Amino acid sequence: VDTLMTLKEQNYRPLEVILIDDASTDKTVNKIQKFIENNSEKEFNIFLYLNKTNKGACFCRNHGLHKSTGKYIQFLDSDDFLHVDKIDIQVKSLEKNNFNVVISDYQYLKNNNVIKKCRNNGNLFKRIALGWSMFTASPLIRSRLIKNKITWNEKLLFLQDKDFLLKVLMLSGYYSYIPNFSSYYVQHSSNQIS
């Protein structure tokens, strides 16, 4: 629910939020439904889709991308979050420069403390080819660039973000970079996909 709150607090409107519950077994769905009941507004629409079985992050991202109707795509995992101005600042950059992708910096957090700062400056084509892995929530992407063109590779067991975002950059050909920390990757003690 904290992640949803960071979306509600975004300065950009209208905002369409597509949630895919990947067959959670705890009370996640109840919490989300309660949040939706208490927070849906005319320009803040939340749509919840439930998987009957666990299908993985890539399937969920592809499903959300397919269901989306907005002009821009922002991927965000359930425990990560965005700075309140992230989407607004990135949309303005896309519109001003007529680009399809805008990227900013991100931070790793553990126990609410910054443990690593990652800058996405320089030549990202080269950096990713040489091993750099960009955080899924860092870019904002025009939906026309990727919708019905590329998907997350559901067969990959790790580094799905690197694979997908390199394809996005290659398809775009260029991108805008905003040097600010606007997305936050929450690191846990247990293993997570990357």
Secondary structure by P-SEA (a helix, b strand, c coil): caaaaaaaacccccbbbbbbccccccaaaaaaaaaaaacccccbbbbbbbbcccccaaaaaaaaaaaccccbbbbbccccccccaaaaaaaaaaaaacccbbbbbbbbbccccccbbbbccccaaaaaaabbbbbcccccccccccccccccccccccaaaaaaaaaaaaaacbbbbbccccbbbbbccccccc
